[in-house]
């Protein structure tokens, strides 16, 4: 929260861009919390001092703006860790091996780092037991702009973005957004790949037993959807000319993808199509920057790691075998998909623990979905929520640990 670009200020503490990394070692003692700057903080109370003392916000309702940490107190940010300057510098560096060249990867990494500020100032990792003080405004999306520090932090994010543009002139205007409420990205190649290839791929592989099986599964899923009241579900024809049947399969697949469906049948077909793309080199498994180091570190410490995803087992193996960090399959001991059950059902986690030979009480499940974490805990596991770009909003109160990077579980944290 200290500075990178100084303004004209008597003691040179106020800055145009809030670089949170410069106070990573002790953010609660950052000079920005001085009483003549942004003021201090006491958990569960209004801003206690400075020009914004007792400031009120009208969004979403009239309330006193709070910060959920304790300023100038050792461990005032609880277990939250801010990224050090060298980590953020690596995001915008132009040297080989250091650059995060695609916008999607850059923003994913930067937002993970930035999220630690929101979570830390909001005290997401502090006491959340019944009767404990609430988290501060900056934690909540609907309230965060009510705290003036919001604008300093976002100026810092803008500064890193400008640095990245300067470091990578050819891609300075390549940025992502949303389309019909769905996040899109130049690096989001998997779903578009299926859209482009599904019709031709079905034609080329129509006679194969694996295709017949997945078409039957898609047909059965369509029947279930129609029976459950999804009247716009495109049915999959049973008989007729092959071209006509394939047309109904394509219509159903595109309908499911447009709706963000994750049915087991759809994932099986996608996995088959992706396999060809990975084999030809057209596709590469994109991972968050912290994944490879965490997997290798856990492996070295004897920690067994398995994957449970709505993506099919085959799609998981393809992604890790052809990842941007190389073949990582040797770092994993198992793969599980929704064939074991829904990710929101405790029974699914019990089945995986039994199949993998794990002990529920010694197993940590990392997810980005709160309902999945609840299900894992109900099955006797411990859960942590990975706060990533594009996550579904979290409820105001959660009993689960929140982490903004797998680095915070490296070595695995004690829960």
C-alpha positions as CSV (number, residue, x, y, z in Angstrom):
1,X,0.0,0.0,0.0
2,X,3.0,2.3,-0.2
3,X,4.0,4.2,-3.3
4,X,5.5,3.9,-6.6
5,X,4.8,7.3,-8.1
6,X,5.0,10.2,-5.6
7,X,2.8,13.2,-5.5
8,X,3.7,16.5,-4.0
9,X,3.3,15.7,-0.3
10,X,5.3,17.0,2.7
11,X,6.4,13.6,3.9
12,X,6.3,11.7,0.6
13,X,3.9,9.0,1.9
14,X,0.9,9.5,-0.5
15,X,1.2,8.0,-3.9
16,X,-0.6,8.0,-7.2
17,X,-0.5,4.2,-7.4
18,X,-1.1,1.9,-4.5
19,X,1.5,-0.8,-4.7
20,X,0.4,-3.3,-2.0
21,X,3.5,-5.4,-2.5
22,X,5.8,-2.8,-0.9
23,X,4.2,-3.5,2.5
24,X,3.8,-7.2,2.0
25,X,5.8,-8.1,5.1
26,X,3.6,-6.1,7.5
27,X,0.6,-4.6,5.7
28,X,-1.1,-3.7,9.0
29,X,1.8,-1.3,9.7
30,X,1.8,0.4,6.3
31,X,2.1,4.2,6.5
32,X,-1.0,4.6,4.4
33,X,-3.0,3.9,7.6
34,X,-1.6,7.0,9.3
35,X,-4.1,9.3,10.9
36,X,-3.4,12.1,8.4
37,X,-3.8,9.8,5.4
38,X,-6.4,7.0,5.1
39,X,-6.8,6.6,8.8
40,X,-6.6,3.5,10.9
41,X,-8.7,0.4,11.5
42,X,-10.2,-1.6,14.4
43,X,-12.1,-4.7,13.6
44,X,-15.9,-4.3,13.7
45,X,-15.8,-0.6,14.2
46,X,-16.2,2.5,12.0
47,X,-13.0,4.0,10.6
48,X,-11.6,5.3,13.9
49,X,-9.3,8.2,12.8
50,X,-8.1,10.3,10.0
51,X,-10.0,12.4,7.4
52,X,-12.5,9.5,6.8
53,X,-13.3,8.8,10.5
54,X,-16.9,7.6,10.9
55,X,-17.6,8.1,7.2
56,X,-20.9,6.6,6.0
57,X,-21.9,5.0,2.8
58,X,-25.4,4.7,1.2
59,X,-24.6,1.6,-0.8
60,X,-26.3,-0.8,-0.6
61,X,-27.9,0.8,2.5
62,X,-26.9,3.6,4.9
63,X,-24.1,2.2,7.1
64,X,-20.8,3.2,8.7
65,X,-17.8,2.1,6.6
66,X,-15.7,-0.4,8.5
67,X,-12.4,-2.1,8.0
68,X,-12.1,-5.6,9.3
69,X,-8.5,-5.7,10.3
70,X,-6.5,-4.0,13.1
71,X,-4.0,-1.4,12.0
72,X,-0.6,-1.2,13.7
73,X,-1.0,-4.6,15.3
74,X,1.2,-7.6,14.7
75,X,-0.8,-10.2,12.6
76,X,-3.5,-7.5,12.1
77,X,-4.2,-9.2,8.7
78,X,-4.5,-12.7,10.2
79,X,-3.2,-15.3,7.8
80,X,-3.4,-13.2,4.6
81,X,-0.2,-12.9,2.7
82,X,0.5,-10.2,0.2
83,X,2.7,-10.8,-2.8
84,X,6.2,-9.4,-2.5
85,X,7.5,-6.9,-5.1
86,X,9.4,-9.5,-7.1
87,X,6.2,-11.5,-7.7
88,X,4.4,-8.5,-9.2
89,X,7.5,-7.5,-11.2
90,X,7.5,-10.9,-12.8
91,X,4.0,-10.4,-14.1
92,X,5.0,-7.5,-16.3
93,X,8.7,-8.4,-17.0
94,X,9.7,-8.9,-20.7
95,X,12.5,-11.4,-20.0
96,X,12.2,-15.0,-21.2
97,X,10.5,-17.2,-18.6
98,X,9.2,-14.3,-16.5
99,X,6.6,-12.7,-18.7
100,X,2.9,-13.6,-18.4
101,X,2.3,-12.7,-22.0
102,X,-1.4,-13.4,-22.5
103,X,-3.9,-11.0,-21.1
104,X,-5.9,-13.8,-19.5
105,X,-2.9,-15.2,-17.6
106,X,-1.8,-11.7,-16.6
107,X,-5.1,-10.7,-15.2
108,X,-5.7,-14.0,-13.5
109,X,-2.4,-13.6,-11.7
110,X,-2.8,-9.9,-10.9
111,X,-6.4,-10.3,-9.7
112,X,-5.3,-13.1,-7.4
113,X,-2.7,-10.7,-5.9
114,X,-5.2,-7.8,-5.8
115,X,-7.8,-10.0,-4.2
116,X,-5.5,-10.5,-1.2
117,X,-5.9,-6.8,-0.5
118,X,-9.7,-6.9,-0.5
119,X,-9.7,-10.1,1.6
120,X,-7.1,-8.8,4.0
121,X,-8.6,-5.4,4.6
122,X,-12.0,-7.1,4.8
123,X,-10.5,-9.6,7.3
124,X,-11.8,-12.7,5.5
125,X,-9.3,-14.9,7.3
126,X,-10.0,-13.5,10.8
127,X,-12.5,-14.7,13.4
128,X,-15.8,-15.7,11.8
129,X,-17.4,-17.5,14.7
130,X,-20.9,-16.5,15.9
131,X,-20.9,-13.1,17.4
132,X,-17.5,-12.1,15.9
133,X,-17.2,-8.7,14.3
134,X,-18.3,-8.5,10.7
135,X,-15.8,-8.2,7.8
136,X,-15.0,-4.8,6.5
137,X,-16.6,-3.1,3.5
138,X,-13.8,-3.8,1.1
139,X,-14.5,-7.5,1.3
140,X,-18.0,-7.1,-0.2
141,X,-18.5,-6.3,-3.9
142,X,-21.6,-4.2,-3.2
143,X,-19.8,-2.1,-0.5
144,X,-16.1,-2.0,-1.4
145,X,-16.1,1.4,-3.2
146,X,-17.4,3.0,0.0
147,X,-13.9,2.7,1.5
148,X,-11.7,5.4,0.0
149,X,-8.7,3.0,0.0
150,X,-10.6,1.2,-2.8
151,X,-9.4,3.8,-5.3
152,X,-5.8,3.7,-4.2
153,X,-5.7,-0.1,-4.6
154,X,-7.4,0.1,-8.1
155,X,-5.0,2.8,-9.1
156,X,-2.3,0.3,-8.3
157,X,-3.9,-2.3,-10.4
158,X,-4.1,0.2,-13.3
159,X,-0.4,1.0,-12.9
160,X,0.6,-2.7,-13.2
161,X,-1.6,-2.9,-16.3
162,X,0.1,0.1,-17.8
163,X,3.5,-1.5,-17.0
164,X,2.4,-4.7,-18.7
165,X,1.3,-2.8,-21.8
166,X,4.7,-1.1,-22.0
167,X,6.5,-4.4,-21.6
168,X,4.5,-6.1,-24.3
169,X,3.6,-3.5,-27.0
170,X,2.3,-6.1,-29.6
171,X,-0.4,-7.2,-27.2
172,X,-1.1,-3.9,-25.4
173,X,-4.7,-3.7,-26.7
174,X,-5.5,-7.4,-26.3
175,X,-8.0,-7.7,-23.5
176,X,-10.9,-9.8,-22.6
177,X,-14.5,-9.3,-21.6
178,X,-17.9,-11.0,-21.5
179,X,-20.4,-12.0,-24.2
180,X,-24.0,-12.7,-23.2
181,X,-22.8,-12.8,-19.6
182,X,-20.2,-15.5,-20.3
183,X,-16.5,-14.7,-19.8
184,X,-14.5,-14.8,-23.1
185,X,-10.8,-14.7,-23.6
186,X,-8.4,-15.0,-26.5
187,X,-6.8,-17.9,-24.6
188,X,-10.2,-19.6,-24.0
189,X,-9.6,-22.1,-26.8
190,X,-11.3,-25.3,-25.5
191,X,-15.0,-24.4,-25.9
192,X,-14.5,-22.6,-29.2
193,X,-12.5,-25.6,-30.5
194,X,-15.4,-27.9,-29.9
195,X,-17.9,-25.4,-31.5
196,X,-15.8,-25.3,-34.6
197,X,-15.0,-29.0,-34.8
198,X,-18.1,-30.9,-33.5
199,X,-19.9,-31.3,-36.8
200,X,-16.9,-32.4,-38.8
201,X,-15.6,-34.5,-36.0
202,X,-18.8,-36.5,-35.7
203,X,-18.8,-37.1,-39.5
204,X,-15.2,-38.4,-39.4
205,X,-15.7,-40.6,-36.3
206,X,-19.4,-41.6,-36.7
207,X,-18.8,-45.3,-37.0
208,X,-16.6,-45.6,-33.9
209,X,-18.1,-47.4,-30.8
210,X,-17.0,-44.6,-28.5
211,X,-19.1,-42.1,-30.6
212,X,-22.1,-44.4,-30.6
213,X,-21.8,-44.6,-26.8
214,X,-21.6,-40.8,-26.3
215,X,-24.5,-40.2,-28.7
216,X,-26.6,-42.6,-26.7
217,X,-25.6,-40.8,-23.5
218,X,-26.5,-37.4,-25.0
219,X,-29.9,-38.8,-26.1
220,X,-30.6,-40.1,-22.6
221,X,-29.7,-36.8,-21.1
222,X,-31.9,-34.9,-23.5
223,X,-34.8,-37.2,-22.6
224,X,-34.2,-36.5,-18.9
225,X,-34.1,-32.8,-19.6
226,X,-37.4,-32.8,-21.5
227,X,-39.1,-34.9,-18.8
228,X,-37.9,-32.4,-16.1
229,X,-39.5,-29.5,-17.9
230,X,-36.8,-28.1,-20.0
231,X,-39.1,-27.8,-23.0
232,X,-36.5,-26.1,-25.3
233,X,-34.1,-29.0,-25.1
234,X,-33.2,-30.2,-28.6
235,X,-33.9,-34.0,-28.7
236,X,-31.4,-36.4,-30.2
237,X,-33.0,-38.5,-33.0
238,X,-33.1,-42.3,-32.6
239,X,-33.4,-43.3,-36.2
240,X,-33.2,-41.9,-39.7
241,X,-30.4,-40.9,-42.0
242,X,-27.0,-40.5,-40.3
243,X,-26.8,-36.9,-41.5
244,X,-30.2,-36.1,-39.9
245,X,-29.2,-37.8,-36.6
246,X,-25.8,-35.9,-36.5
247,X,-27.7,-32.6,-37.0
248,X,-29.8,-33.3,-33.9
249,X,-26.6,-34.2,-31.9
250,X,-24.9,-31.0,-33.0
251,X,-28.0,-28.9,-32.1
252,X,-28.1,-30.5,-28.6
253,X,-24.4,-30.1,-28.0
254,X,-24.4,-26.4,-28.9
255,X,-27.6,-25.8,-26.8
256,X,-25.9,-27.3,-23.8
257,X,-22.7,-25.3,-24.3
258,X,-24.7,-22.1,-24.8
259,X,-26.3,-22.7,-21.4
260,X,-23.1,-23.5,-19.7
261,X,-24.2,-27.1,-19.0
262,X,-21.7,-29.6,-17.6
263,X,-23.5,-32.8,-18.2
264,X,-21.4,-36.0,-18.1
265,X,-22.4,-36.8,-21.7
266,X,-21.3,-33.4,-23.0
267,X,-18.0,-33.6,-21.2
268,X,-17.3,-37.0,-22.6
269,X,-17.8,-35.8,-26.2
270,X,-15.8,-32.6,-25.5
271,X,-13.0,-34.8,-24.2
272,X,-12.9,-36.9,-27.3
273,X,-12.7,-33.9,-29.6
274,X,-10.1,-32.2,-27.4
275,X,-7.9,-35.3,-27.6
276,X,-7.3,-34.7,-31.3
277,X,-6.5,-31.1,-30.7
278,X,-4.0,-31.9,-28.0
279,X,-2.4,-34.6,-30.1
280,X,-2.0,-32.3,-33.1
281,X,-0.5,-29.5,-30.9
282,X,-3.5,-27.1,-31.6
283,X,-4.4,-27.1,-27.9
284,X,-2.4,-26.5,-24.8
285,X,-3.7,-26.9,-21.2
286,X,-3.7,-23.5,-19.6
287,X,-3.0,-23.5,-15.8
288,X,-2.9,-20.7,-13.3
289,X,0.7,-19.6,-12.8
290,X,0.9,-21.0,-9.2
291,X,-0.3,-24.5,-10.1
292,X,2.9,-26.2,-11.3
293,X,5.0,-25.1,-8.3
294,X,2.4,-26.2,-5.8
295,X,2.0,-29.6,-7.4
296,X,5.8,-30.2,-7.5
297,X,6.2,-28.9,-3.9
298,X,3.4,-31.2,-2.6
299,X,4.8,-34.2,-4.5
300,X,8.2,-33.6,-2.9
301,X,6.6,-33.5,0.5
302,X,4.8,-36.8,-0.1
303,X,1.4,-35.2,-0.4
304,X,-0.9,-37.2,-2.7
305,X,-3.0,-35.0,-5.0
306,X,-6.0,-36.1,-7.0
307,X,-8.3,-34.1,-9.3
308,X,-12.1,-34.1,-9.0
309,X,-13.8,-32.0,-11.7
310,X,-16.9,-31.7,-13.8
311,X,-14.6,-32.2,-16.8
312,X,-14.3,-35.8,-17.8
313,X,-11.4,-37.9,-16.5
314,X,-10.0,-38.1,-20.0
315,X,-10.2,-34.3,-20.4
316,X,-8.4,-33.8,-17.1
317,X,-5.6,-36.1,-18.2
318,X,-5.3,-34.4,-21.5
319,X,-5.0,-31.0,-19.8
320,X,-2.3,-32.0,-17.4
321,X,-0.4,-34.1,-20.0
322,X,-0.3,-31.2,-22.5
323,X,-0.2,-28.3,-20.0
324,X,1.6,-25.0,-20.6
325,X,4.0,-26.2,-18.0
326,X,4.7,-29.5,-19.6
327,X,3.5,-33.0,-18.6
328,X,2.3,-32.9,-15.0
329,X,0.5,-36.2,-14.9
330,X,3.2,-37.8,-12.7
331,X,2.3,-35.3,-10.0
332,X,-1.2,-36.6,-9.6
333,X,-2.4,-39.9,-8.2
334,X,-6.0,-40.0,-9.5
335,X,-8.7,-38.3,-11.5
336,X,-12.5,-38.3,-10.8
337,X,-15.4,-36.7,-12.6
338,X,-19.2,-36.6,-12.1
339,X,-19.5,-40.3,-12.7
340,X,-18.9,-40.6,-9.0
341,X,-21.7,-38.2,-8.3
342,X,-22.5,-34.5,-8.1
343,X,-19.8,-32.2,-6.7
344,X,-22.5,-30.8,-4.3
345,X,-23.3,-34.2,-2.7
346,X,-21.3,-35.4,0.3
347,X,-21.5,-39.0,-1.0
348,X,-19.3,-38.1,-3.9
349,X,-16.4,-37.1,-1.7
350,X,-16.8,-40.2,0.5
351,X,-16.6,-42.4,-2.7
352,X,-13.5,-40.6,-3.9
353,X,-11.8,-40.9,-0.5
354,X,-12.5,-44.6,-0.4
355,X,-11.4,-45.2,-4.0
356,X,-8.1,-43.2,-3.5
357,X,-7.3,-44.8,-0.2
358,X,-7.3,-41.4,1.6
359,X,-8.5,-40.7,5.1
360,X,-11.3,-38.2,5.1
361,X,-10.0,-36.3,8.1
362,X,-6.5,-35.9,6.5
363,X,-7.9,-34.8,3.2
364,X,-8.0,-31.1,2.0
365,X,-10.4,-30.3,-0.9
366,X,-9.6,-27.1,-2.8
367,X,-12.4,-25.6,-4.8
368,X,-13.8,-22.3,-6.1
369,X,-17.4,-23.1,-5.3
370,X,-18.8,-22.6,-1.8
371,X,-21.5,-25.4,-2.2
372,X,-18.8,-27.9,-3.1
373,X,-16.7,-26.9,-0.1
374,X,-19.8,-27.5,2.1
375,X,-20.4,-30.9,0.6
376,X,-16.8,-31.9,1.2
377,X,-16.9,-30.8,4.8
378,X,-20.1,-32.7,5.3
379,X,-18.3,-35.8,4.1
380,X,-15.6,-35.3,6.8
381,X,-13.0,-33.5,4.7
382,X,-11.5,-30.1,5.2
383,X,-12.1,-27.5,2.5
384,X,-10.4,-24.3,1.3
385,X,-11.9,-22.0,-1.3
386,X,-9.5,-20.7,-4.0
387,X,-10.4,-17.1,-4.8
388,X,-9.9,-16.9,-8.6
389,X,-10.9,-14.6,-11.4
390,X,-14.4,-15.4,-12.5
391,X,-15.5,-17.2,-9.4
392,X,-19.2,-17.2,-8.4
393,X,-19.8,-14.6,-5.6
394,X,-19.2,-16.0,-2.1
395,X,-21.8,-15.7,0.7
396,X,-21.1,-13.0,3.3
397,X,-20.4,-15.6,6.0
398,X,-18.3,-18.7,5.3
399,X,-16.6,-21.2,7.6
400,X,-14.0,-22.2,5.0
401,X,-10.5,-20.9,4.6
402,X,-10.1,-18.5,1.6
403,X,-6.8,-18.5,-0.3
404,X,-5.9,-16.3,-3.3
405,X,-3.0,-18.5,-4.5
406,X,-1.9,-22.1,-4.0
407,X,1.3,-20.5,-2.7
408,X,-0.6,-20.0,0.5
409,X,-0.9,-23.8,0.8
410,X,2.8,-24.4,0.0
411,X,3.8,-26.2,2.1
412,X,0.2,-27.3,2.9
413,X,-1.3,-25.1,5.5
414,X,-2.6,-26.5,8.8
415,X,-6.3,-26.1,8.9
